[in-house]
Amino acid sequence: MDKIYITGHRNPDLDSVCSAAAYAVLKNATDPDNNYIPVRPGHLSESAKRILASLDITPPPYKRDIYPKVSDVMLTHAEKVDVSGSLNDLADSYNVHNPSATPVFEGDEFAGLITVDDIAAWMLIHLSEEDTISKIPSIREVMREQAEPFGTDDLFEDAKSVFYSSSKRGIAVFDENGYAGYVTRRCFLNTPHHKVILVDHNEPGQSIRGIETAAVVEIIDHHRLDAVRTDLPIFIDAEPLGSTCTIVYQLFRRNGLAPDPQTAKILLTGIIADTLILKSPTTTEVDIRAAADLSSICGVETEEFGLTMFSNTEGLKSRDPQTAVTSDFKTYAEKGIKVGIGQCEVTTLDDLNEYVDDYLDALESVRIRNGLDWAVLMITNVLNEHSVLLCTDYKANKKLSYKNIGRLTYDMPGVMSRKKQLLPEVLFAIGT
């Protein structure tokens, strides 16, 4: 059974984590021959954590990267011997399994590995000294000095390089609990490649670290396509809808299935979050129908559910500005100009003056750290469909069609969508 990871983008929002979690439910139901595991490649904002906790939804576990690790190739064979035993204890194992290394224990404690090289070396040394072998030695007598163990999270390529420069035939592998297994030279003959499904994104730069080493097998998304390159044709469902969770719900229906109430709540959460309670201009009739169906399944009223969700949104005044700016931040390149666009949702803009200077400073720090020419942050009041835009100092600010209402701050009445409303404005300002 293959593990197939389902991941959203590196700065996860609710649509990203909810679509991954729900799609894993669908895939495990329709493909029992594989194990589909939802993960998130980044940390959730405090607001997202609070919303999910209030809805009793557990987010997918954090997975930092998808690079091949030592744990992907290590051996965990049950055969083992005690350090006080003799080589006779290895005989049956060698006849049946022919292992190049065998774990050795002293009671319950791992003592090291004994390898065929250890045995051959002992025999040759003994014969050279005594010209005969009169007794069977103990495991303790034969074992030689051990190599520094690997960790389960050590990168495959790094471990391979170390192993190939070593004379050892086997090296132990440890995790946080101690001995976990071992590796031999044969373990490094072929590089493992994880299988991955991308949801709510398709661009490599937004994906989990190490995506270039993985095999992408599906893409489920509602953004523009700048997809990763694949060696084989794959299933792609990319639709201009308000939420990836809407697409996942449609895939449930196409497979003749209905999500259970908990999965329906997860999907509804993603739709409500990404469409801003179905008010965003990205919202389609398909999103509205999906939200109605899912509300019925989990027994809630859509508008009330959305208002309750966003009532758990943490105000920007109490958040760390740099964390808030980067929690939902995407970068774009146009005509050689690199721009970053972030978005935060709030339930009021009345307290903007109390934190605007701190957020402008944080935005500039994020711009410098990421090597950007321009960075902007859209702060959206989801209740009255009104946003303001904070910008770093850049010449394109003068070309924005929004009214300047303060230092590097612009009024955006009726603007709620980064993708459909703000991004075209930003690209236009860069290109003119």
Summary of the structure (lengths in Angstrom):
residues: 432
radius of gyration: 28.1
end to end distance: 53.4
largest distance: 95.7
contacts: 1412
relative contact order: 0.11
helix: 39%
strand: 24%
